[in-house]
Amino acid sequence: MDLRYTPEEVAFRDEVRAFIRDNLPKDIRDRMRLGYPARKQDVVTWQRILNKRGWAAYSWPEEWGGPGWTSVQKMIFLEENLAAPAPEVSSFNITMLGPVLIQFGTEAQKRRYLPAAANLDEWWCQGFSEPGAGSDLASLKTRAVKEGDHYVINGQKIWTSTAHNADWCFVLVRTNPQAAKRQEGISFILVDMRTPGVEVRPIISIDGSHHLNEVFFTDVKVPVENLVGEENRGWSVAKYLLGNERTGIARLGRSKERVRFAKEVAREVRMNGKPLIEDRGFRTRVAQLEIDMKALEITQMRVVSAYDKSKDGRPDPLSSVLKIKGTELLQGTSELVMDVGGPQAMPAWTQELAALTNEPAVLPEWAPQMAPAYLMLRAASIYGGTNEIQKNILNKAVLGL
């Protein structure tokens, strides 16, 4: 198997790099380079720039506004976008809702929701997990009762990313509590977040950010026309959503960018009278991360190449390797950058020191965000399918255990 880019793919990569270099607003790039997460307005701005170029809906077919790329082209685009660094396109809009509507939605739903999703005119969130239904999603209890031309929804969702920013939410609800199997009797419904009875409560993460939320539904009336697919067949829709898009799951572009940044700032930091970049231990650590990234890059090429050649279109179980190792590298590279900052990467420590010495803290511009970024990425091995679940998939599908 040839795991090198073709000349056409190299030319495509150069085109993507040039477009990002020339069109990504400098203030957005600078903030993200310093480790700050993209703000809502950053994501909207960048996604609209990409959409104008025809690239935002990168995983959609051309007939619905996508570029019609191969899996390798999608992978190149995602890696270059992360490596810039630029805000990621909204996964809820592009890789979750979009493919689901294209596969299961009515023509009216596609025309109504897809253009606005691509341009981020409407921000979507995902209402799946519940206090008693996380990895065991089939245990969900949120109910939807059909009354005339509406469903009335009651229940609670949790860990709902960006719900406080969202205009809409695609929600899994139980429409037939008497179903013989837990996976049966579940439906997939689109909910306007401005509907009376929807309440969003913040969950503040360990890094101090507001990204996650609880969402409560109290007698929320949703038109029947917002049902996607068949009633009581939402489990099939959810499985399609969760397994549809595996390209870029390793997020190698972000890990590469963090190592590159760590090497850059290590030239400024001194250790034992010398720049940290000259320290043997630091160089060994960087070398190991770069070796691991190259190995994962080769594995990703194999998985993507095999997916392009498969006839059934089902994701390769080895994509679980991409998730496991990809998140481990995200965590490892964020830890590397934090360690370069040392105590200066801990905002609370520097503030306390400043109070004790009655001197203002003088910090490198890049240092204060390093610890929060590291802490936030502790969750990377949980979201998007926990690494423990991915290992179970590998044990069963690859090792036959």
VODOVO-767654 format. One record per residue (C-alpha): residue in one letter; y, x, z; chain. Coordinates in pm, whole numbers. Layout:
BEGIN
[atom "a",[Y,X,Z],"A"]
...
% end
This chain:
BEGIN
[atom "m",[0,0,0],"A"]
[atom "d",[340,141,-102],"A"]
[atom "l",[572,110,198],"A"]
[atom "r",[880,252,29],"A"]
[atom "y",[1168,46,-102],"A"]
[atom "t",[1175,-4,-477],"A"]
[atom "p",[1485,115,-666],"A"]
[atom "e",[1596,-249,-685],"A"]
[atom "e",[1559,-290,-308],"A"]
[atom "v",[1756,31,-244],"A"]
[atom "a",[2033,-101,-470],"A"]
[atom "f",[2026,-431,-280],"A"]
[atom "r",[2053,-247,55],"A"]
[atom "d",[2354,-54,-76],"A"]
[atom "e",[2513,-379,-191],"A"]
[atom "v",[2465,-537,153],"A"]
[atom "r",[2602,-230,331],"A"]
[atom "a",[2910,-222,110],"A"]
[atom "f",[2978,-593,157],"A"]
[atom "i",[2954,-570,535],"A"]
[atom "r",[3169,-256,541],"A"]
[atom "d",[3441,-419,332],"A"]
[atom "n",[3437,-770,480],"A"]
[atom "l",[3343,-756,850],"A"]
[atom "p",[3670,-790,1047],"A"]
[atom "k",[3748,-467,1232],"A"]
[atom "d",[3817,-634,1567],"A"]
[atom "i",[3471,-796,1563],"A"]
[atom "r",[3296,-472,1468],"A"]
[atom "d",[3483,-276,1736],"A"]
[atom "r",[3398,-521,2016],"A"]
[atom "m",[3030,-530,1925],"A"]
[atom "r",[3013,-154,1891],"A"]
[atom "l",[3129,-135,2253],"A"]
[atom "g",[2837,-354,2354],"A"]
[atom "y",[3016,-687,2395],"A"]
[atom "p",[2830,-997,2277],"A"]
[atom "a",[2972,-1185,1983],"A"]
[atom "r",[3204,-1469,2083],"A"]
[atom "k",[3173,-1813,1928],"A"]
[atom "q",[3474,-1752,1706],"A"]
[atom "d",[3325,-1419,1594],"A"]
[atom "v",[3001,-1585,1486],"A"]
[atom "v",[3184,-1865,1306],"A"]
[atom "t",[3420,-1626,1128],"A"]
[atom "w",[3144,-1394,1008],"A"]
[atom "q",[2900,-1668,909],"A"]
[atom "r",[3168,-1837,697],"A"]
[atom "i",[3240,-1505,524],"A"]
[atom "l",[2868,-1469,452],"A"]
[atom "n",[2840,-1829,339],"A"]
[atom "k",[3122,-1784,91],"A"]
[atom "r",[2919,-1496,-55],"A"]
[atom "g",[2608,-1720,-59],"A"]
[atom "w",[2423,-1517,203],"A"]
[atom "a",[2450,-1714,530],"A"]
[atom "a",[2149,-1937,461],"A"]
[atom "y",[1942,-1630,376],"A"]
[atom "s",[1604,-1799,437],"A"]
[atom "w",[1672,-2117,237],"A"]
[atom "p",[1577,-2189,-124],"A"]
[atom "e",[1851,-2172,-384],"A"]
[atom "e",[1855,-2548,-439],"A"]
[atom "w",[1987,-2593,-84],"A"]
[atom "g",[2238,-2309,-81],"A"]
[atom "g",[2018,-2010,-11],"A"]
[atom "p",[2018,-1684,-212],"A"]
[atom "g",[1647,-1705,-304],"A"]
[atom "w",[1567,-1365,-157],"A"]
[atom "t",[1224,-1212,-109],"A"]
[atom "s",[1102,-1143,243],"A"]
[atom "v",[1187,-774,197],"A"]
[atom "q",[1543,-860,96],"A"]
[atom "k",[1578,-1087,400],"A"]
[atom "m",[1455,-804,622],"A"]
[atom "i",[1701,-559,467],"A"]
[atom "f",[1990,-801,512],"A"]
[atom "l",[1908,-871,877],"A"]
[atom "e",[1866,-504,964],"A"]
[atom "e",[2188,-400,794],"A"]
[atom "n",[2378,-685,961],"A"]
[atom "l",[2255,-579,1305],"A"]
[atom "a",[2314,-211,1236],"A"]
[atom "a",[2679,-266,1133],"A"]
[atom "p",[2700,-408,1407],"A"]
[atom "a",[2794,-762,1302],"A"]
[atom "p",[2731,-1100,1466],"A"]
[atom "e",[2395,-1252,1384],"A"]
[atom "v",[2402,-1574,1186],"A"]
[atom "s",[2321,-1878,1398],"A"]
[atom "s",[1942,-1884,1427],"A"]
[atom "f",[1953,-2247,1539],"A"]
[atom "n",[2137,-2347,1223],"A"]
[atom "i",[1974,-2116,970],"A"]
[atom "t",[1617,-2022,1067],"A"]
[atom "m",[1531,-2327,1277],"A"]
[atom "l",[1707,-2648,1174],"A"]
[atom "g",[1756,-2561,807],"A"]
[atom "p",[1391,-2494,714],"A"]
[atom "v",[1278,-2796,919],"A"]
[atom "l",[1511,-3033,736],"A"]
[atom "i",[1416,-2883,400],"A"]
[atom "q",[1047,-2938,481],"A"]
[atom "f",[1052,-3266,677],"A"]
[atom "g",[1397,-3423,641],"A"]
[atom "t",[1502,-3712,422],"A"]
[atom "e",[1731,-3651,127],"A"]
[atom "a",[2013,-3815,322],"A"]
[atom "q",[1953,-3579,619],"A"]
[atom "k",[1951,-3273,395],"A"]
[atom "r",[2276,-3371,224],"A"]
[atom "r",[2440,-3462,555],"A"]
[atom "y",[2343,-3165,772],"A"]
[atom "l",[2253,-2860,560],"A"]
[atom "p",[2595,-2769,412],"A"]
[atom "a",[2764,-2802,754],"A"]
[atom "a",[2488,-2595,918],"A"]
[atom "a",[2524,-2314,663],"A"]
[atom "n",[2901,-2296,707],"A"]
[atom "l",[2885,-2344,1085],"A"]
[atom "d",[3107,-2649,1059],"A"]
[atom "e",[2860,-2787,1314],"A"]
[atom "w",[2703,-2568,1583],"A"]
[atom "w",[2342,-2654,1672],"A"]
[atom "c",[2134,-2585,1983],"A"]
[atom "q",[1766,-2635,2063],"A"]
[atom "g",[1642,-2886,2321],"A"]
[atom "f",[1281,-2781,2377],"A"]
[atom "s",[1216,-2620,2719],"A"]
[atom "e",[1215,-2826,3039],"A"]
[atom "p",[1180,-2732,3407],"A"]
[atom "g",[805,-2803,3385],"A"]
[atom "a",[756,-2725,3017],"A"]
[atom "g",[847,-2374,2907],"A"]
[atom "s",[562,-2178,2753],"A"]
[atom "d",[353,-2496,2800],"A"]
[atom "l",[587,-2698,2581],"A"]
[atom "a",[337,-2981,2532],"A"]
[atom "s",[401,-3084,2895],"A"]
[atom "l",[754,-3204,2815],"A"]
[atom "k",[860,-3528,2986],"A"]
[atom "t",[1194,-3621,2825],"A"]
[atom "r",[1142,-3978,2699],"A"]
[atom "a",[1276,-4163,2398],"A"]
[atom "v",[1223,-4538,2391],"A"]
[atom "k",[1285,-4727,2068],"A"]
[atom "e",[1517,-5023,2111],"A"]
[atom "g",[1607,-5192,1783],"A"]
[atom "d",[1781,-4940,1556],"A"]
[atom "h",[1823,-4678,1832],"A"]
[atom "y",[1621,-4450,2056],"A"]
[atom "v",[1728,-4433,2421],"A"]
[atom "i",[1669,-4085,2561],"A"]
[atom "n",[1630,-3990,2928],"A"]
[atom "g",[1533,-3651,3066],"A"]
[atom "q",[1635,-3290,3115],"A"]
[atom "k",[1625,-2969,2913],"A"]
[atom "i",[1678,-2617,3048],"A"]
[atom "w",[1757,-2266,2920],"A"]
[atom "t",[1944,-2429,2633],"A"]
[atom "s",[2128,-2144,2467],"A"]
[atom "t",[2492,-2212,2363],"A"]
[atom "a",[2467,-2584,2443],"A"]
[atom "h",[2822,-2564,2580],"A"]
[atom "n",[2937,-2464,2229],"A"]
[atom "a",[2716,-2704,2039],"A"]
[atom "d",[2808,-3011,1838],"A"]
[atom "w",[2446,-3115,1783],"A"]
[atom "c",[2103,-3054,1937],"A"]
[atom "f",[1756,-3094,1787],"A"]
[atom "v",[1543,-3230,2069],"A"]
[atom "l",[1171,-3274,2132],"A"]
[atom "v",[1106,-3603,2312],"A"]
[atom "r",[800,-3800,2414],"A"]
[atom "t",[786,-4128,2224],"A"]
[atom "n",[428,-4225,2313],"A"]
[atom "p",[337,-4136,2674],"A"]
[atom "q",[-7,-4299,2631],"A"]
[atom "a",[-118,-4056,2359],"A"]
[atom "a",[-468,-3914,2412],"A"]
[atom "k",[-352,-3552,2375],"A"]
[atom "r",[-33,-3403,2516],"A"]
[atom "q",[62,-3266,2173],"A"]
[atom "e",[53,-3618,2032],"A"]
[atom "g",[324,-3876,2090],"A"]
[atom "i",[610,-3623,2059],"A"]
[atom "s",[902,-3670,1818],"A"]
[atom "f",[1177,-3447,1679],"A"]
[atom "i",[1521,-3609,1700],"A"]
[atom "l",[1878,-3497,1618],"A"]
[atom "v",[2129,-3571,1895],"A"]
[atom "d",[2507,-3561,1872],"A"]
[atom "m",[2618,-3370,2184],"A"]
[atom "r",[2929,-3591,2209],"A"]
[atom "t",[2715,-3901,2268],"A"]
[atom "p",[2779,-4074,2604],"A"]
[atom "g",[2517,-3974,2859],"A"]
[atom "v",[2481,-3610,2748],"A"]
[atom "e",[2579,-3367,3026],"A"]
[atom "v",[2579,-2987,2998],"A"]
[atom "r",[2570,-2772,3311],"A"]
[atom "p",[2609,-2392,3291],"A"]
[atom "i",[2349,-2136,3399],"A"]
[atom "i",[2514,-1799,3467],"A"]
[atom "s",[2292,-1505,3373],"A"]
[atom "i",[2240,-1186,3575],"A"]
[atom "d",[2494,-1010,3350],"A"]
[atom "g",[2758,-1264,3454],"A"]
[atom "s",[2773,-1435,3115],"A"]
[atom "h",[2752,-1804,3031],"A"]
[atom "h",[2499,-1832,2752],"A"]
[atom "l",[2236,-2065,2897],"A"]
[atom "n",[2260,-2424,3015],"A"]
[atom "e",[2085,-2726,3156],"A"]
[atom "v",[2124,-3042,2948],"A"]
[atom "f",[2075,-3388,3097],"A"]
[atom "f",[2020,-3705,2894],"A"]
[atom "t",[2097,-4034,3069],"A"]
[atom "d",[2047,-4348,2855],"A"]
[atom "v",[2159,-4157,2545],"A"]
[atom "k",[2152,-4385,2240],"A"]
[atom "v",[2056,-4212,1914],"A"]
[atom "p",[2020,-4388,1577],"A"]
[atom "v",[1663,-4417,1450],"A"]
[atom "e",[1777,-4248,1129],"A"]
[atom "n",[1811,-3924,1329],"A"]
[atom "l",[1433,-3895,1358],"A"]
[atom "v",[1303,-3597,1156],"A"]
[atom "g",[958,-3646,1009],"A"]
[atom "e",[726,-3914,1142],"A"]
[atom "e",[747,-4068,1486],"A"]
[atom "n",[491,-3916,1725],"A"]
[atom "r",[433,-3623,1484],"A"]
[atom "g",[705,-3398,1619],"A"]
[atom "w",[457,-3137,1743],"A"]
[atom "s",[382,-3043,1383],"A"]
[atom "v",[755,-3013,1315],"A"]
[atom "a",[802,-2792,1622],"A"]
[atom "k",[513,-2564,1524],"A"]
[atom "y",[662,-2526,1178],"A"]
[atom "l",[1000,-2441,1329],"A"]
[atom "l",[858,-2180,1567],"A"]
[atom "g",[633,-2015,1307],"A"]
[atom "n",[841,-2050,993],"A"]
[atom "e",[1059,-1741,1007],"A"]
[atom "r",[921,-1409,1130],"A"]
[atom "t",[1131,-1177,912],"A"]
[atom "g",[1358,-958,1125],"A"]
[atom "i",[1192,-1050,1455],"A"]
[atom "a",[1175,-681,1553],"A"]
[atom "r",[1558,-657,1538],"A"]
[atom "l",[1527,-289,1452],"A"]
[atom "g",[1881,-273,1319],"A"]
[atom "r",[2018,-331,1668],"A"]
[atom "s",[1794,-66,1825],"A"]
[atom "k",[1892,187,1557],"A"]
[atom "e",[2261,113,1613],"A"]
[atom "r",[2229,161,1990],"A"]
[atom "v",[2056,499,1951],"A"]
[atom "r",[2321,607,1702],"A"]
[atom "f",[2592,498,1946],"A"]
[atom "a",[2421,675,2239],"A"]
[atom "k",[2415,1003,2047],"A"]
[atom "e",[2781,962,1955],"A"]
[atom "v",[2907,902,2309],"A"]
[atom "a",[2670,1168,2451],"A"]
[atom "r",[2897,1421,2282],"A"]
[atom "e",[3178,1307,2514],"A"]
[atom "v",[2976,1300,2839],"A"]
[atom "r",[2918,1632,3015],"A"]
[atom "m",[2615,1730,3221],"A"]
[atom "n",[2585,2066,3399],"A"]
[atom "g",[2894,2185,3217],"A"]
[atom "k",[2765,2100,2870],"A"]
[atom "p",[2780,1792,2646],"A"]
[atom "l",[2490,1560,2725],"A"]
[atom "i",[2385,1569,2358],"A"]
[atom "e",[2269,1928,2420],"A"]
[atom "d",[2046,1835,2716],"A"]
[atom "r",[1676,1882,2635],"A"]
[atom "g",[1566,1577,2833],"A"]
[atom "f",[1816,1354,2657],"A"]
[atom "r",[1718,1487,2315],"A"]
[atom "t",[1348,1435,2391],"A"]
[atom "r",[1413,1078,2497],"A"]
[atom "v",[1611,1007,2179],"A"]
[atom "a",[1342,1166,1965],"A"]
[atom "q",[1071,945,2119],"A"]
[atom "l",[1275,631,2059],"A"]
[atom "e",[1337,732,1698],"A"]
[atom "i",[965,798,1644],"A"]
[atom "d",[879,458,1790],"A"]
[atom "m",[1141,290,1571],"A"]
[atom "k",[1005,456,1258],"A"]
[atom "a",[649,349,1346],"A"]
[atom "l",[764,-8,1402],"A"]
[atom "e",[963,-2,1078],"A"]
[atom "i",[646,91,888],"A"]
[atom "t",[453,-186,1065],"A"]
[atom "q",[728,-433,979],"A"]
[atom "m",[710,-333,613],"A"]
[atom "r",[335,-390,615],"A"]
[atom "v",[370,-734,775],"A"]
[atom "v",[650,-844,542],"A"]
[atom "s",[471,-709,234],"A"]
[atom "a",[150,-889,331],"A"]
[atom "y",[345,-1213,392],"A"]
[atom "d",[500,-1196,44],"A"]
[atom "k",[155,-1155,-109],"A"]
[atom "s",[-20,-1426,96],"A"]
[atom "k",[-96,-1755,-72],"A"]
[atom "d",[-99,-1979,234],"A"]
[atom "g",[242,-1864,363],"A"]
[atom "r",[116,-1845,722],"A"]
[atom "p",[267,-1572,940],"A"]
[atom "d",[51,-1264,999],"A"]
[atom "p",[-68,-1250,1363],"A"]
[atom "l",[49,-889,1356],"A"]
[atom "s",[403,-1026,1360],"A"]
[atom "s",[340,-1054,1735],"A"]
[atom "v",[338,-673,1740],"A"]
[atom "l",[688,-681,1594],"A"]
[atom "k",[805,-912,1871],"A"]
[atom "i",[643,-710,2151],"A"]
[atom "k",[744,-362,2041],"A"]
[atom "g",[1077,-479,1901],"A"]
[atom "t",[1189,-618,2236],"A"]
[atom "e",[1060,-312,2421],"A"]
[atom "l",[1275,-95,2194],"A"]
[atom "l",[1578,-321,2244],"A"]
[atom "q",[1536,-277,2616],"A"]
[atom "g",[1470,95,2589],"A"]
[atom "t",[1771,166,2370],"A"]
[atom "s",[2006,-42,2587],"A"]
[atom "e",[1879,152,2890],"A"]
[atom "l",[1949,477,2707],"A"]
[atom "v",[2313,383,2645],"A"]
[atom "m",[2355,264,3005],"A"]
[atom "d",[2212,591,3136],"A"]
[atom "v",[2458,788,2922],"A"]
[atom "g",[2736,601,3100],"A"]
[atom "g",[2584,668,3440],"A"]
[atom "p",[2786,523,3732],"A"]
[atom "q",[3070,445,3492],"A"]
[atom "a",[2845,185,3327],"A"]
[atom "m",[2848,-18,3651],"A"]
[atom "p",[3177,-211,3669],"A"]
[atom "a",[3127,-315,4032],"A"]
[atom "w",[3070,47,4137],"A"]
[atom "t",[3381,174,3963],"A"]
[atom "q",[3595,-105,4109],"A"]
[atom "e",[3467,-27,4460],"A"]
[atom "l",[3537,343,4411],"A"]
[atom "a",[3888,267,4292],"A"]
[atom "a",[3950,56,4603],"A"]
[atom "l",[3824,332,4834],"A"]
[atom "t",[4029,605,4670],"A"]
[atom "n",[4332,387,4602],"A"]
[atom "e",[4326,522,4248],"A"]
[atom "p",[4281,315,3932],"A"]
[atom "a",[3942,354,3767],"A"]
[atom "v",[3970,552,3445],"A"]
[atom "l",[3672,464,3228],"A"]
[atom "p",[3570,535,2872],"A"]
[atom "e",[3633,222,2666],"A"]
[atom "w",[3264,183,2592],"A"]
[atom "a",[3127,222,2947],"A"]
[atom "p",[3189,-109,3136],"A"]
[atom "q",[2976,-329,2909],"A"]
[atom "m",[2667,-107,2912],"A"]
[atom "a",[2507,-238,3234],"A"]
[atom "p",[2567,-608,3153],"A"]
[atom "a",[2414,-556,2807],"A"]
[atom "y",[2113,-383,2963],"A"]
[atom "l",[2068,-666,3214],"A"]
[atom "m",[2096,-937,2947],"A"]
[atom "l",[1825,-772,2739],"A"]
[atom "r",[1576,-795,3027],"A"]
[atom "a",[1524,-1147,2890],"A"]
[atom "a",[1440,-1026,2538],"A"]
[atom "s",[1070,-1005,2625],"A"]
[atom "i",[1080,-1369,2736],"A"]
[atom "y",[1283,-1561,2479],"A"]
[atom "g",[1149,-1622,2129],"A"]
[atom "g",[793,-1639,2264],"A"]
[atom "t",[712,-1434,2573],"A"]
[atom "n",[545,-1098,2520],"A"]
[atom "e",[253,-1214,2733],"A"]
[atom "i",[192,-1503,2493],"A"]
[atom "q",[223,-1265,2196],"A"]
[atom "k",[-45,-1042,2350],"A"]
[atom "n",[-274,-1344,2387],"A"]
[atom "i",[-220,-1421,2018],"A"]
[atom "l",[-319,-1065,1927],"A"]
[atom "n",[-622,-1074,2154],"A"]
[atom "k",[-750,-1390,1991],"A"]
[atom "a",[-647,-1353,1626],"A"]
[atom "v",[-682,-975,1578],"A"]
[atom "l",[-927,-851,1841],"A"]
[atom "g",[-1135,-1168,1860],"A"]
[atom "l",[-1135,-1171,2239],"A"]
% end
